Amino acid sequence: MQSLDNPKNLLLQLYNTAVDSVHPTRCVPPFLPSPPVGRTIVIGAGKGAAAMAHAVEQHWNAVCEGVVVTRYGHSVACQSISVIEAGHPVPDDVGQTAAREIIELVTGLHEDDLVLCLISGGGSALLSLPAAGITLADKQHINQQLLKSGANISEMNTVRKHLSAIKGGQLALRCAPARVATLIISDVPGDDPATVASGPTVPDHTTQQDALAILDRYNIETGDHIVSHLSDPRNETPKPGDPRFERVSNTVIATAHQALQAAASFCDQHGIQPLVLGDDIEGEAREVAIEHAARVTRVLQDSGIRPRMILSGGETTVTVRGGGRGGRNVEYLLGLAIALGDEHNIYALACDTDGIDGTEDNAGAIITPDTLDRARAMRIDPAASLQNNDAYGFFAALDDLVVTGPTLTNVNDFRAIFLP
């Protein structure tokens, strides 16, 4: 079959198929509620927020207005919904201003009004409104440390919720007495709505003590005023069972599972047997790579079935100790290439479904059977590159980065290991 003759192109087609399956143009329209008697206010935050807003405008049979905030470079032109671009993964003052605009817009609504809230990954940084007594600089400093600490997304968002005036369900309370319908594209393992973008319209099941424990676990530097804020029970977020959420609905409309299923179907159509390891894989990227290399070895030993595609999703982490340029997907791939060692005729792709691996300009990269040989021929030491967290530099030198630009959706990591 022609598609099997070029494994790199096959992997890119597979990735594009997975991403297309969870694009807002596909996943938003089926979940739109009925228009209300009163006003429709559209708000939102995330890397896919502008594309979600555009999908609403294309399918909403009534007048609507609103504001959404997305990452720089992720804007989509809308007619009646204002789109603001702000900083990610570290929040900036533009995101703070956008959050204030959203609060102002939903204040003073009535029972017959509807707030349609559009949430996708990245919203935690983009929708930044520090709690009283906490500054944007405080949140930036803590966020920067967390991003390098190896903390997972759930841990980071637990801290973010408890330092915010808008996250952890607090945005929904600001919309009362209007009805709130939130549509969520999930970028978190397990698809917990309370974790995606720090759950601005979802009751919070984490606590201030959880946040303090996380800050301590990862040795995050904070001022005494942060500890005082997190120690004051008056600052706790609203919890499940709170009657103020009776008119609030939260619906997850796209997940990593859907993307992996689309990829598995693609494999079936091309005569490749898919093996899905899971959509919620977490852990240090290089350690997950070692586990997956061992899985490849077992597959080769236990079954002679080829071609085969090993698929997985979720969100790995990277504890940054070196000075190179990285991203969790390229770090995973470099770790995988090293762990596979002398295994022959194996290809793999790892990319973030939002098109941005960490803070770089690439979605991820691809490894080929000769990745290590080509690197050594160029006098690039794979192990040293991994030690320096310089997987980006490694794959850039080999011209094996995958660069797509923003995809305008986000269900997190997508990984595929191809055994032709």
N, C-alpha and C positions, 0 to 999 in steps of 0.2 A: 504494500500500500504506500502511495507516494508520501503521505504525511509522516510515515515512519522513517523515511530516508533522510529527513532533516530534524533530528531530535530537538535542537534548540528552537526552531520555529514551532515545532509541536508544543513545546512547553509554553512558549509565548501565547499561542492560540488557546491553550488550556487556561492560562491565567486570565486572558481577556474574557473568555467565556464565564469564568467564575465571577469576575468583577461585573460584567454586564448583567448577570442574574440578580444582582442586588443594587442596581442603579435606581435612584429615586423615580425615574420615569416609569419603571416597572413596579416598584413596591409601594409607592405612595397612593396612586389612584384607587386601588381596591379597598383601602382602609379609610377613605375620607368619610366623615360623618355627614348627616343631613344638615343643611343650612339652618340656622336658628331664626326665630322670629325677630330678634334684635340684631345687633352688630356682630360681625365676624372679625376678630382681631387675630392676626397671625404673628406669632413670635417664634424665635428659635435660635439655636446655637449649635455649631459643629462644622466639621469639614464638608459635610453634605448639606448644610442648612440652606444655602442659596439654591442649589439644584432641587431640593425638596420644595422650597417656596415656589420655584418656577413650575414644578409639577402641579402644585395646588392651583396656581393661577390658570393653568391649562385645562383644569378639570373642575373648577369650582363654579357652580351655576348661580352665583350670587355676588354681591359686592363684598370685597374684603379689603383690609388695610393692615399694615403691620411693619415690624422690624425684625430682621434676622441678622446674626453676626457669624461670619465665617473667617477662615484663615486667609491671610494675604495670598492672592493668586487663585483663590477658589470661588470667586464671584461668578454669578450668572445673572444676566440682565432680567429684571422683573419690572412690571408696570406699576402695580399699586402697593407692592411690598418693598420697603427700603432695605437694601443690602449693605452692611457695613463690614469691612475687612479689618481684622485685628491680629494681634500677636499670638503665636503658638510655636512651641509648647510652653514658653514663658509668657505670662499675661502682660499686657501693656496698658497704657492709659486710654487707648482707643477702645479696647474691650471693656474697660471700666465705664467709659462714657456710654457705650452701647447698652450695657446692663442698666444704667440709670434711665436711658430712653425707654427701654422695655418696661421697667417698673412704672414709669410715668404713664405709659400707654395703657397698662392694665389696671391702673388705679381709678376707682370710681365707676366701674362697670355695673351692670344690672343683671338680674336673674335670667332675663331672656337673651343675654349676650353669650357668645361662644368665644373662648380663647383656644385657638388651634396652635398647639406648641409642637415645633419640629426639632427633634433632638438627634444628634449623631455624635460619633466620637470626636474628641477635640473640644467639646463644649465646656469642659472644666476650665481650661485656660482662657477660652474666648469669652466666656460669660463671667467676668471677674468683678465682683462687688464685695470688697472686704467688710467683715463685720465691724461694728463700732469699736473703736480703739485700736484697730489693726490697719496698717497702711498697705498700699499696693507694693511698696518696696519690701515690706515684711513677707508678703506672699511670693514675690519674685525670688527672694533669697531662699526661702524654704523650698520652693518649687525646683529651683536649680539644683539644690542638694539632693532632693528626692530623685530627680531624673538620673543622677549618677550613682545612686546608692544601691541599686539592685532591687528596690522595693517594687512590688507588682502593682498593677493598676488599681486593684481594690484597696490596697493600703494607701496609695497616694491619694485616692479620692476620698477616703475616710478622713484624712487630714484636711483636704481642701474643703469638704463640707462644713467642718467645724470651725473654719476660719472665715466663713462666708455669710453674707446677709441674704443670699439668693439660692444657694444650693441646698441639698438635703431636704427637699420638699417646701422650702420657704417661698419659692416663686409661686407655687400653686396657691398658697395662702394669700398672697398679694392680689390674686385675681378674683377672689370672692367678692360678691356672691355669684359671679358668672360661672357657667359650666366650662370645664377645662378638658380638652381631649388632646392627649399627647401621643404623637407617632414617633417611634424610636427605631433608628438603625443602630443595631448593637455592635460595638467593637470590643466587648469584654467577654472573657471566658465565662460560660454559664448563663450569659444573657440576662443578668439581673438588672431590671430597669433602674433600680436604686443606685447602681454603679455607673451606668452609662452617663457621661458628662456630669457625674456627681449627683444625678437624680434631682434636678431642680423642681420637679412636680411629683416626686415620689416620697412617701414617708420613709424616714431614715432608721434602719435597724442597727446602725452602729452608734457608738457613744463617744463622749468626750474622752473617757478613759481609754478607749481604743486608740484614739488619735494620739494621746500622750504616750501610750505604749509604743506606737509605731515610731514616733519621733525619737524615743529613747533607744529603740532596737537598732535604728540606723544611724545613731549618733548625729542627729540633725541639730545644728546650732540654732537656737532661738533665744529671744529676749525674755526677761521675766514677765513682761506683759502678755506674751503668748501663753505661757504656762498659767498665768492668772486667769486669762480668758477661758482656757480649756478646763479650768478647775471650778468655774462658777456655774452651778446648775441652771441659773437663769439663761445661760447662753446655749443650752442643749437644743438640738434640732427636734422637730415634731416626729412622733413615732407612729408605727403601724397601729391601726385602731382609732386614731384620732378622728372624731366625727367631722372635722373640717374638710376631710378629703372625700366626703360622700358624693360630691358632684365632680370628682376628678377621675378620669380614666387614663391609663397608661398602656399602650399597645406596642409591642415589639413587632416591627413589620419586615425586618430583614436581619439575617444572622449569618455567621460563618458556616453553620450547618447547611443553609441553602446554597451558599457558594460552593461548598464541597460536593453537594449532591449534583449541582450543575456540572462540576468538573468530572465527577464519576460517570455521569450520563455521556459526557463528551468522550470519555475513554471507551465506554461500551460501544459507542457508535463507530469508533476507530479500531475496534478489535483488540483493545488493551484491557486487561483485567485490573480493575481498581481495587485498592486496599486502603480503606479510610481508617487512620489511627485514632482520629478524634478531632473535635472542633474546639476543644478547651484546654489545649496543652500549654502549660506554663513552666517556668524554670529558667535558669541561667542558659542563655542561648548556646554557648559552647558545650554545656553538659547535655542539653537536649540533643545536640548534634551527635554526641557520642552514643547516646541511647538509640538514635535512629540509625546510625551506622551499624550497630549491633543487630538491629531489627532487619536491616538489609541482608546481613550475613545469614541470619536465620531463615529468611525467605529463600535465599539462594540454596541453602542446604536442605530445607524441608520440601521445597516445591520446584520443579523444573519448568513451571509455567512462565512463559515469556511471550510477548511483551507484558510488562506489569508496571503499574503506577502506584506508588505509595503516597497517599495524600494526608495532609494534616493542617489544622488551623489552631488558633489561640493567640497567645501573646507571650513571647519569651521576654526576658529582661537581660540587661547587660550591666554589670558592675564595672564602671570605668576606672581603670587604674593607669592606663597608658595615655600617651599624648597624641594618638593618631585620630583619623577620621573613621567613623564607624556607622552604626546602625544595627539593630538587632538581627535583621534578616541576613545581611552580609556577614555578620559575625557568626551566625549559625552556619552559613554555607562554608565559610573558611574552616570552621571547626569540623564540619562534615567531611570536607575534602581531606583534611589531615587524618581524621579517624578512619576513613575508608582505605587510605593508604594504597595498597596494591590491588584493590578490587578493580576489575577492568570493565569497561563499557557501561559505565553508570553516569547518568546525567541528572542534574537537579536544579530546581529553581526555588528561590524563596523571595517573596515580595510582599510588601504591605499593600493591602487592597486600596488604600487611599492614594497610592502612587508616590508616597514620600516615606522613605525608610529613616526614621528618626528625624534629624534636622537637615538631612542632605538633599540633593536634587535628584536622587534616583529612587526607584521603587524597591530595588533589590539587586539581584545578580543571578548568574547561571554558572554552574560548574560543569565541566566536561571530563571525559576520561583522562585527558592530558593536562588538566589544570595545573597540577603540581609540577609536572615536567616543564611546562612552558614557563612557569614562575622561576624555577631553578635555572633555566637557560638564560633568564634575564637577571640572574643573581639576586632574586628576591627570595628571602627566607620565609616560608609560610608560617612557621612556628613563631618567629620573631614578630611578624606582622600581627598575628593573633595576640601575642603577649602585649603588644603596644596598642591594642584596640584599633588597629589600622586596616580593617578589612576593606573599607572603601578604597583606600589607596592601592591595596593588593589587586582588587578586581578592576579598578580603573586602569592600572598598568597593563592588564591582560585584555582590555577592551571587552569585558564581560559584564559590565553594569547593565541593568535594565532601567531605562529612563522612559517614563510614560507621561510625566507631568501629572497634575492633580486629576484623579478619576472622578471626584465629586461624590464619592460614597466611601464607606469605611466599615468593614467587618473584620479588620485586623489582619494578622499574618496569614499568608497562603503559601504552603510548601508542597512541592511535588518532587518525588524521586523516581526517575524513569529507568527501568531495566529493559532495554530493547530486546 
